[in-house]
Amino acid sequence: MRTSLLLTTLLFAIALHAQQTVVRYAYGPFGSLGDAAYVVENGRIYQACGPFGTKGTCLYVYDDEAVYRSADANGQRGTGLFRMEGDKFFRCSGAFCTRGACVLMLDKQKVFRADGAFCNKTDGGFVLDGNTIFMGEGPFCNKADALLQVQSGIPMIALLAILATI
């Protein structure tokens, strides 16, 4: 009985750790589902292959504060691409991800495009509405057509990395 409980707990922990998130394209004002675009799993962002989201080539590798380019298809960490500091998302460069200009700025459920070293807010970029990401238009980031739909939880740094490359 005790061994069975331990085995069940271990299998649950492995399943929870290996959980993947599929990010799909979405269309129109209501976010109609499209094909799979990205697969996010274990600190890596993969290109999705096929309509159901089979893992393809690894595009990016991320940790708690930085996103790196993938050095190969299997997800070896390459040079820095983005760095997250609070609610601001910066470009970075080099192996140690040296901070550069600002790209995106998170403001509650809205993601604004930003530029410069001090993250000056520009026009709207994206609106996060539940599990659907919409285009944000104008200086107030008004919701327009849908772009992506996330099927389960995704770390904010991974989502911002995907949005910064769109």
For each residue, the residues with C-beta under 8 A, 3 or more apart:
1: 4 5
2: 5 6
3: 6 7
4: 1 7 8
5: 1 2 8 9
6: 2 3 9 10
7: 3 4 10 11
8: 4 5 11 12
9: 5 6 12 13
10: 6 7 13 14
11: 7 8 14 15
12: 8 9 15 16
13: 9 10 16 17
14: 10 11 17 18
15: 11 12 18 19
16: 12 13 19
17: 13 14 42
18: 14 15 41 42
19: 15 16 41 152
20: 39 40 41 55
21: 39 40 41 150 151 152 153 154
22: 36 38 39 40 48 53 151 152
23: 36 37 38 39 40 48 148 149 150 151 154 162
24: 33 34 35 36 37 53 148 149 150 151
25: 33 34 35 36 37 147 148 149
26: 31 32 33 34 132 133 146 147 148 149
27: 31 32 34 145 146
28: 31 32 145 146
29: 144 145 146
30: 146
31: 26 27 28 132 134 146 149
32: 26 27 28 146
33: 24 25 26 149
34: 24 25 26 27 37
35: 24 25 48 50 51
36: 22 23 24 25 39 48 49 50 51 52 53 54
37: 23 24 25 34 48 148 162
38: 22 23 45 46 47 48 59 162
39: 20 21 22 23 36 45 46 47 48 53 54 55 56
40: 20 21 22 23 44 45 46 154 155 158
41: 18 19 20 21 44 46 55
42: 17 18
43: 61 62 63
44: 40 41 58 60 61 62 70 75
45: 38 39 40 58 59 60 61 62 158 161 162
46: 38 39 40 41 55 56 57 58 59 75
47: 38 39 56 57 58 59
48: 22 23 35 36 37 38 39 53 54 55 56
49: 36 53 54 55 56
50: 35 36 53 54
51: 35 36
52: 36
53: 22 24 36 39 48 49 50
54: 36 39 48 49 50
55: 20 39 41 46 48 49
56: 39 46 47 48 49
57: 46 47 70 73
58: 44 45 46 47 61 70 72 73 74 75
59: 38 45 46 47 69 70
60: 44 45 67 68 69 70 81 158 161
61: 43 44 45 58 67 68 69 70 75 76 77 78
62: 43 44 45 66 67 68 155 157 158 161
63: 43 66
64: 157
65: 83 84 85 157
66: 62 63 80 82 83 84 92 97
67: 60 61 62 80 81 82 83 84 157 158 161
68: 60 61 62 77 78 79 80 81 97
69: 59 60 61 78 79 80 81
70: 44 57 58 59 60 61 73 74 75 76 77 78
71: 76 77 78
72: 58 75 76
73: 57 58 70
74: 58 70
75: 44 46 58 61 70 72
76: 61 70 71 72
77: 61 68 70 71
78: 61 68 69 70 71
79: 68 69 93 94 95
80: 66 67 68 69 83 92 93 94 95 96 97 98
81: 60 67 68 69 91 92 97 161
82: 66 67 89 90 91 92 97 103 157 160 161 164
83: 65 66 67 80 89 90 91 92 97 99
84: 65 66 67 88 89 90 156 157 160
85: 65 88 90 99
86:
87: 105 106 107
88: 84 85 102 104 105 106 114 119
89: 82 83 84 102 103 104 105 106 114 160 164
90: 82 83 84 85 99 100 101 102 103 119
91: 81 82 83 99 100 101 102 103
92: 66 80 81 82 83 97 98 99 100
93: 79 80 97 98 100
94: 79 80 97 98
95: 79 80
96: 80
97: 66 68 80 81 82 83 92 93 94
98: 80 92 93 94
99: 83 85 90 91 92
100: 90 91 92 93
101: 90 91 115 116 117
102: 88 89 90 91 105 114 115 116 117 118 119 120
103: 82 89 90 91 113 114 115 164
104: 88 89 111 112 113 114 125 160 163 164
105: 87 88 89 102 111 112 113 114 119 121
106: 87 88 89 110 111 156 160
107: 87 110 111 112 121 141
108:
109: 127 128 129
110: 106 107 124 125 126 127 128 136 141
111: 104 105 106 107 125 126 127 128 136 141 160 163
112: 104 105 107 121 122 123 124 125 136 141
113: 103 104 105 122 123 124 125
114: 88 89 102 103 104 105 119 120 121 122
115: 101 102 103 119 120 122
116: 101 102 119 120
117: 101 102
118: 102
119: 88 90 102 105 114 115 116
120: 102 114 115 116
121: 105 107 112 114
122: 112 113 114 115
123: 112 113 136 137 138 139 141
124: 110 112 113 127 136 137 138 139 140 141 142
125: 104 110 111 112 113 135 136 141 163
126: 110 111 133 134 135 136 141 147 163
127: 109 110 111 124 133 134 135 136 141 142 143
128: 109 110 111 133
129: 109 132 133 134 143
130:
131: 149 150 151
132: 26 31 129 146 148 149 150
133: 26 126 127 128 129 146 147 148 149 150 159 163
134: 31 126 127 129 143 144 145 146 147
135: 125 126 127 143 144 145 146 147
136: 110 111 112 123 124 125 126 127 141 142 143 144
137: 123 124 141 142 144
138: 123 124 141 142
139: 123 124
140: 124
141: 107 110 111 112 123 124 125 126 127 136 137 138
142: 124 127 136 137 138
143: 127 129 134 135 136
144: 29 134 135 136 137
145: 27 28 29 134 135
146: 26 27 28 29 30 31 32 132 133 134 135 149
147: 25 26 126 133 134 135 166
148: 23 24 25 26 37 132 133 162
149: 23 24 25 26 31 33 131 132 133 146
150: 21 23 24 131 132 133 153 154 159
151: 21 22 23 24 131
152: 19 21 22
153: 21 150
154: 21 23 40 150 158 159
155: 40 62 158 159
156: 84 106 159 160
157: 62 64 65 67 82 84 160 161
158: 40 45 60 62 67 154 155 161 162
159: 133 150 154 155 156 162 163
160: 82 84 89 104 106 111 156 157 163 164
161: 45 60 62 67 81 82 157 158 164 165
162: 23 37 38 45 148 158 159 165 166
163: 104 111 125 126 133 159 160 166
164: 82 89 103 104 160 161
165: 161 162
166: 147 162 163
